Amino acid sequence: MLKIVVDATPVEPKPSGVGFYVANLIHSLDALQATENFRLEIIYQPGLKKWLRRDFSFPDSLKNYSHLHMLPLPVRLSDLLLKSNFKPSLAYFEKYFGAADIVHGTNYTVYPCSQSLKVMNIYDLTFIKYPNYIDSVVKAYTERVKRCLGWTDLILTISESSKKDIVEYLQVEPQKVYVTPLASRYYPDYLSDEYTQTLEQQVKYDFSQPYLLFVSTIEPRKNINAIISAFNFLKEKHKIEHQLVLIGKKGWHYEPIFTAIESSPWREQIHHLDYLSNELVALFYSKADVFVYPSHYEGFGLPVLEAMTLGAPVVCANSSSLPEVTGKAALLIDPDEPMQLAEAILKVISDSQLRQELIQLGKERAKLFSWEKTARETLKAYRGIMS
């Protein structure tokens, strides 16, 4: 029986980004074991603070899985081992989960096990293509990824756009890169009418006011300043009645974005909401007049898929992976042209027929993505390198 060990270290209590992907992949792979001939095992590393306290407990979200293994070394130290030329370190990792057919590193790294085939996730190449959009921690990825490529048998990525970048910038053979798209955390009937009313009472927001919506980390790569510029223009020239709602945690170098908000004559109508529950984010998606996402660069662009799933018409950038995700179900704009963004928003809010078309196209498009499909494609990729 095929034995697969997946690194679940990125899984956190409030998962986002890589942690969100890993949590859903493990859940869906676990379900596939009932019908497919393989065994899933999970390995986890403690954070540095937990390690210093000698706390080797698993996160609650992983405790229900069988075949759990703790690697009693924090990521920070294992990264140093991966950088070193200390040969005994190669065997160090393996002894904690025994010989596996496949070891899957889920966060831009994979353990250099000698008895297993190695699979590594590379989600996007922001750290190489756009180093000005990232912090010093992520900048260190380049050296680590290139070192791991020396022993990696297969790279998994999340879009054809990212695959193209990996082939071009890391000089990897195309056949060594396999695409497994992501899926939404939501499904079409996620919110019932009754549940919607309950949620509306929980959040301090006046939903009688129409609004434009953005959901993601507040950071330069997401091009939020272009949204604010477009919003200011539409308020001034077209007297739109809409508010602007930005949902997301503050990321790296967010200060200029909040300066732009404070400088707006309509700053009282721009609302930043920090990390919200899945249910409340779904509520905002479902009631938005337009979902705007002019991001400069994405590995996939999950918020766009979530918006389509829950019936928000989408205006997004024509760059990187976003056209792959939306197909013909969104209005695409040049992320460097705020006026294009403004014009596209105006089209959607002033043409109810176009808006309904985008909603329907988006819902149909979203049906093409599911976590079961992601897991099946991942299993197919594993089996492909075994043959």
Stockholm file with secondary structure:
# STOCKHOLM 1.0

chainA/1-387         MLKIVVDATPVEPKPSGVGFYVANLIHSLDALQATENFRLEIIYQPGLKKWLRRDFSFPDSLKNYSHLHMLPLPVRLSDLLLKSNFKPSLAYFEKYFGAADIVHGTNYTVYPCSQSLKVMNIYDLTFIKYPNYIDSVVKAYTERVKRCLGWTDLILTISESSKKDIVEYLQVEPQKVYVTPLASRYYPDYLSDEYTQTLEQQVKYDFSQPYLLFVSTIEPRKNINAIISAFNFLKEKHKIEHQLVLIGKKGWHYEPIFTAIESSPWREQIHHLDYLSNELVALFYSKADVFVYPSHYEGFGLPVLEAMTLGAPVVCANSSSLPEVTGKAALLIDPDEPMQLAEAILKVISDSQLRQELIQLGKERAKLFSWEKTARETLKAYRGIMS
#=GR chainA/1-387 SS CEEEEEECTTCCSSCCTHHHHHHHHHHHHHHHTTTSSEEEEEEECCCHHHHHTTCCCCCGGGTTSSSEEECCSCHHHHHHHHHSCCTTHHHHHHTTTCCCSEEEECSSCCCCCSSSEEEEECCCCHHHHCGGGSCHHHHTHHHHHHHHHTTCSEEEESCHHHHHHHHHHHCCCGGGEEECCCCCSCCTTSSCHHHHHHHHHHSCCCTTSCEEEEESCBSGGGCHHHHHHHHHHHHHHHCCCCEEEEESCBCTTCHHHHHHHHHSTTGGGEEEECSCCHHHHHHHHHHCSEEEECCSCCSSCHHHHHHHHTTCCEEEESSTTHHHHHTTSEEEECTTCHHHHHHHHHHHHHCHHHHHHHHHHHHHHHTTCCHHHHHHHHHHHHHHHHC
#=GC SS_cons         CEEEEEECTTCCSSCCTHHHHHHHHHHHHHHHTTTSSEEEEEEECCCHHHHHTTCCCCCGGGTTSSSEEECCSCHHHHHHHHHSCCTTHHHHHHTTTCCCSEEEECSSCCCCCSSSEEEEECCCCHHHHCGGGSCHHHHTHHHHHHHHHTTCSEEEESCHHHHHHHHHHHCCCGGGEEECCCCCSCCTTSSCHHHHHHHHHHSCCCTTSCEEEEESCBSGGGCHHHHHHHHHHHHHHHCCCCEEEEESCBCTTCHHHHHHHHHSTTGGGEEEECSCCHHHHHHHHHHCSEEEECCSCCSSCHHHHHHHHTTCCEEEESSTTHHHHHTTSEEEECTTCHHHHHHHHHHHHHCHHHHHHHHHHHHHHHTTCCHHHHHHHHHHHHHHHHC
//
